[in-house]
Amino acid sequence: MTDPGTPQALRHLRASPALFVLGAFVAFDVVGGPEAGWALMAGGLSGPVVALGWQAVRRERPETAFVVVPLALPALMTVLFAMDEGLPGTGADGS
């Protein structure tokens, strides 16, 4: 379980990549805008980075689950979206 001293704001920042991944999925598959999808995927890293920076300033050690999961989800989904949509600046066929 999480440390009871962990502020609720940090928990929300660490969970935010899931919302950005959902938004990127909608942008890629429903709207058909790969640029918007990749921008949302990049924006998804902002929450965990701010949370890690906040804890670094306060000299606290984050729990492993709150580092691995928020960073692994966008990494996995980036690979899957890249296989389906192609990387930014390239088409799905890689050219």
C-alpha positions in Angstrom: 0.0 0.0 0.0 1.1 3.6 -0.4 2.7 5.6 2.3 0.0 7.5 4.1 2.3 10.6 4.0 2.3 10.7 0.2 0.3 13.7 -0.9 -2.8 12.9 -2.9 -1.6 15.3 -5.7 1.4 13.0 -6.3 -0.8 10.0 -6.6 -2.9 11.8 -9.2 0.2 12.9 -11.1 1.5 9.4 -11.3 -1.8 8.1 -12.6 -2.1 10.7 -15.3 -0.3 8.8 -18.1 -3.3 6.5 -18.3 -5.5 9.4 -19.3 -3.0 10.6 -21.9 -2.7 7.1 -23.4 -6.5 7.0 -23.7 -6.5 10.4 -25.3 -3.8 9.3 -27.7 -5.7 6.2 -28.6 -8.7 8.3 -29.5 -6.6 10.7 -31.5 -4.9 7.9 -33.4 -7.9 5.6 -34.1 -11.0 7.7 -33.9 -9.9 11.1 -35.1 -7.1 9.9 -37.3 -4.6 12.6 -36.2 -1.2 11.1 -35.6 0.4 14.4 -34.7 -2.1 15.0 -31.9 -1.7 11.4 -30.7 2.1 11.7 -30.4 1.7 15.0 -28.7 -0.6 13.4 -26.1 1.9 10.5 -25.6 4.7 13.0 -25.0 2.5 15.0 -22.6 1.7 11.8 -20.7 5.2 11.9 -19.3 4.7 15.3 -17.7 2.8 14.0 -14.6 5.4 11.3 -13.5 8.3 13.6 -14.2 6.8 16.4 -12.1 6.0 13.9 -9.3 9.6 12.5 -9.4 11.0 16.0 -9.4 8.8 17.0 -6.5 10.0 14.0 -4.5 13.6 14.7 -5.5 13.4 18.2 -4.2 11.9 16.9 -0.9 14.6 14.2 -0.8 12.1 11.4 -0.6 12.4 8.0 -2.2 9.4 7.1 -4.4 7.9 3.7 -4.1 8.9 1.4 -7.0 5.3 0.8 -8.1 4.8 4.6 -8.6 7.9 4.8 -10.8 7.7 1.6 -12.9 4.0 1.6 -13.8 3.6 5.3 -14.8 6.7 5.0 -17.0 6.2 1.5 -18.3 2.6 2.1 -19.6 3.6 5.0 -21.9 6.7 3.1 -23.1 4.7 0.0 -24.0 1.9 2.0 -25.7 4.5 4.0 -27.6 5.9 0.8 -29.1 2.4 -0.5 -29.9 1.3 2.8 -31.4 4.6 3.1 -33.4 4.0 -0.4 -34.8 0.5 0.6 -35.9 0.8 4.3 -36.8 4.5 4.7 -37.5 6.8 7.0 -35.6 6.3 10.8 -35.8 7.4 12.0 -39.2 7.0 8.7 -40.9 4.1 6.7 -42.2 2.9 3.4 -41.0 5.1 1.7 -43.5 8.2 3.4 -42.0 9.0 5.5 -45.0 
